[in-house]
Amino acid sequence: MDVITYPENMVFGLDIGTRSIVGTVGYKQNEHDFIIASQSVRYHETRAMLDGQIHDINKVAETIREVKRDLEKQLGRKLKEVCIAAAGRVLKTVTVKAEYNLINEGIISEEHIRTLELNGVEKAYEELRKEMNSEEGNFYCVGYSVVRYYLNDYVMTNLEDHKGNKIGVELLATFLPEEVIEGLYAAVEKAGLEVVNLTLEPIAAINVAIPEKFRLLNIALIDVGAGTSDICITKDGSIIAYGMIPKAGDALTNTLMQRYLVDFKTAESMKTSVLKKKTVSYKDIMGLSNKVTREEIYEAISVEIDQITAQIAEQILYLNGGKSVSAVFVVGGGGKLPYFVEALSSKLNLPKERVALRGEEVLNMVQFLQKEIKKDPLLVTPIGICLNYYENRNNFIYVMVNGERIKLYDNTHLTIVDAALTIGFPNELLFPRRGRALHYTLNGSERLARGEAGEGAIIILNGKQVSLNASITQNDIIQITESTAGADATLMVAKLPEYKSTITFAVNHKEVLCPKYVLANGILVSDTYQIKDGDRLELLNHYTLEQLLEFMDLPYRKGITINHQSAKPQDRVYENFTIYYPLHEDITTSYEEVAAMVSEEEFKEYSIGEDALLEEGFLEDGSSPAHKEEVDDKKVEKGSEITVYVNGTLITLKGKDKFILVDILDVYPFDLTIARGSRVVLKINGNEADFTNPLNTQDVIEMYWEK
């Protein structure tokens, strides 16, 4: 007898099913081929498991021990580590989208992608918690599938080494309740084994039955076991949904129990025997011997098959967005029964050839050293459990976090963040927190001043300070001190970007520099005012005449003009407006009255360079009219003159080196004190302008009220 030499590192997969436990030991010979060195199957003597859930841990553990001993005998070596899979009986799935912004556009690394996916899993946890009530207990994430990646909002197959500002992911996260995981671990540990990898049965099955090259198609995989029928759907290269119905082969066995008055074990034997025999002999609970044909058994279970396939079809339509898939692959023992695939194709309105059992044709990369074993749909999931080990070495580890011992699902990328989230450490207490923001409005627009950033959480891992992204392993000791908040936001009016500290007016042809006014909630404040949360601020670009006189410590008197128009105390004065203030109280003649007493040409000539008070011949400095001509001559000598057209009228401006549009108001009568439209339109040579725009000779100016 030839002695077979096995490699040192082999993988032990255990399919803990409702009716049986299948143990498989094998190894990868190369990138594609998987060699199965030994396999062992044991059936539960009692109903220790129902619908994929362990009910009697000790009895399941004993069956596992039997499988383990048989495999060890075949291999001639001890088995200590095992890979297992959980059924999807109470599986919960959450599909989420998450984004991650890069500080600067740069090359996307594996760490960036890992952070992005963790953000997605965390978001899935949050969504799951919203859906669950407090009585449902704890759920563990036992895996996730990436549906698609995004780079700057465009779909991308692989993000690594690309450049971008924003990456995103849509992923499907799967969760199982704590009691399911605890039960599996307890039974395995009682059998003297340590779990090194945990996956889901539908994930294990799809890795064998639907290779990645086929996942661009919209295909459903159905794993029909004893207690559950697990469903997995692919599309566009990804797994897009998982599902389950709590009915499978055992429901058919129960039907035979009721019809023929036999125990569960006898009914199970009758169900499987018809795959090979035309007639089946059995003894009922009354001790009577009977014989039944294959057709009679099929007729007995046909109604139940219709119900199961109808529920599977309904679940597929639900998971696939209300429409049927392109094809269905069936694995597992329950699907081997005649009429099962036919019934399912009918419920999905698919041609019969589009619904098929997957067995030998998907196991062509698998080689059995045990010649008596035939490739069969029953073996797809057990082999998939072994192969999943090479894809993801996943199990649970224990760590101490702030004195609390916790269990984490080890996906080989565990970090401090995972541990913090597991103990319920608030996410916002991990990262630097800003002080309270300051909300206010400026000239009607909402504004926000951010508070200062605080310090991030202090993380001590096994006595050394580390970052939040530090990796963790079995028995690590972690101490997390929460982050701190920075100072609250403060802002002074003078620090506003739009704030200009002064405003300039021309009073009697002399510049007067005034502080700019600011209203806070309707009250005048200075530039040292500290803005408060909720303040309504308005930067004023004008004074009232009354405010200007108060600043200059002058009384209001008759004869004051703004841009040569009689002015009242409440009239507004804007920057570069010209204000005339009479120096004597007895002056009563207004600017309009002077204009009425002289001809138009005299009025224009009198206005150009006019520094007099426009009353009784008094000049600004109190000198006589005789001195006026000398003053004007000097100004003309020092300055220049230009001619422009205002609303079709030729105007000459004199006495300055440079002229701006507001200078027109010195010589051209245009009343700004009474609104004759919605706004004043100013144009120079056909272009929109304002009063501060410079003027050049021969400019054509339009000035009118817009209706």
C-alpha positions, 0 to 999 in steps of 0.5 A: 500500500502506497504511503501518501505524504501530505503537506504540513499546512492543510485546511480543515473545513467543517460544514455543520448542517441541520442533518449532517456534519461534513468534514473536509481536509485539503490543500492547494496544489497550485493557484487553481487546483485544490486537493481533498486528502480526506472527507468524513460525514456523520449524521445527527442521531437526534434533532440537535439542530433545527433550521441551521441553528444549534439547539443541543451544543453537547450533542453537536459537539460529540458528532464533530468529535466523531468526524474529527477522529475519523479524519485524524485516523485517515490522515495519521495526524492531529487536527487542531484548527478548523474553518466553519460556516454559519447558515443564513437563517437569521442573516441580516444584510445592509447595503450602504454607500460611504465616501472618503475625502483625501486631503490633497489629490494623491495616489490612493493606497491600500490604506485609503481603501481599507479606511473607506471600507471600514467607514462603510461597515460602520455606517452599516452598523448604524443603519442596522441599529436603527432597524433593530429593537432592543430585544433583538440582541447583539449582531456581529458583522461576519463579512461584507462584499464590495458592490462597486467603488467610486473615484470622484463619483465615477464607478471604478473597478479598482481604486488602488494607485489611482489619483483623486480627491474623493473615493466612495464605496457601495458595499453589502454588509452581512450580520448574524446574531450573537447566539448563532456565533456563540453556539457554533464556537461553543460546539467546536471548542467542546470538540477540541478545535479552534476556529480560524475562519468563519464565513457564511454558507452562501458565500462559501457556496458561491466561491465554488459555484459561480466563479468571478468571471460569471458574476457580471451576469445576473445569477442566483445561487440557491443552496438547498440544505436541510433546514434552510435554503440560502440565496445569493445573487450576483450582478455586474461583477459583484454579489449584490444580495443575500437572502434565505427562506427557513424551508428546505429538505427537512420540510419534505422529510416532515411531510413523509413522516406525516403521510406514512407514519414513520419517524424522522430517520426513516422518512429521511431514508425514504426521501434519499432512497428514491434517487436510486431506487424505484420502490422503497420498503419501510416499517411504520410506527405500528410495526407494519411493513410497507412498500411505496413506489418512487412516484408515490413519494414524489406525489406526496412531497410535490405540494411541499416542493411547490411551496418551497420553490414559490417562496424561493422565487418570491425572495429572489424577485425581492432581492433582485429589485422585482424582476427575475434573474437570468439564470439559477444555479442550485446546490445542496442535497435538497435541490437534487430531488426530481421536479425541484429545479423544474418547479423553480424554473416555472415559478421564475418564468425561466426556461428549464435549461436556465435553472440547473444543479451545479455539481461535477462541472464546477468541481473540475479544479478539485481532486479527491484522493479518496476514489470512492467519493463522487463529485456532487452538489452536496460537496459544493459548500464544504469545499467552499468553506475550505477555499474561503480560508485562502481568501479570508482568514477570519475568526474571533479574537479577545482584547481588553479595552479600558478594562473590558474584555471584548470579542472581535470578529477578526477580518485580518485588518482589525484596528483600534477603531474596531475595538472602540466601536465594539465597546460603544465608545462614541465616534466623536470622542475619538477624533479632535473636537472643535469648540462651539461654532458661532452662527451669525448673519452678515447683510442677510447671508448666513455665516459660520465661524468654526471653533478651534480644534482640540486634541485627538483621543490618546491611545495606549496599546500594550503600554505604547502610544499609537494612532487610531489605525494601529493594528490589534491582535489577540490579547492586546491591552488597549486604553482609550482616553477621549479626545478634547474640545477646542476653544469656542469660536470668537470673532470681532467686527474688525476681523470680518473680511468684508469690514472696511474701517472708514468711510470718506465724505467730501464736506465743503470740498474737504475730505472727512474720514469717518468710522464705518458704522455696523448694526448688530441686531439693529443697534450701532456698534463699534469695530471692537464689538464681539459677535454673539451667536445668532447676531444679525449684522449689517455693514452700513455703506452710508451715514445719515446727514444727522450722523455725519453732523454729529461726528463733526460736532456741527449743528444742523442748519438750513442750506445744507446740500448733498450733491447740490440738492437740499438735504434733510437730517435723515438723508443718506450720505454715501462715500465720495458724495459732496456735502455743502455746509453753510458757515453762517446761520443767517444764510437762507438762499438754497442752491436751487434758488441760486440756479434760478437767478442766473442763466444756464451758462452762468450757472454751470460756470459758477458751479465749476470749481465753486468754493463759495457758500452760494449765498451773498458772495461769501466764500468758504474761507470768508473772503470777498467775491473779488478774491473768488476770481483769484482763487478760481484762476489758481485752481484752473492753473493747477488743474485741467478740464475735460468735456463729456456728454451727459444724457446728450448735453455737453458738459465741461469739468474744470479745476481738478487733475482727475475727475470721477463720475460723481463730479458730474453732480457738481454741474449737472442737475440730477436729483438723488434725494427723491426716488423716481424708480427702482435704482439709478442706472449709471453708464460710461460709454455704454458700460455699467458704472458707479460714482467712483469710476474715472472720467476721460474727455469725450466720455458719453455718460447716461444717468437715469432712474430705472422704472 
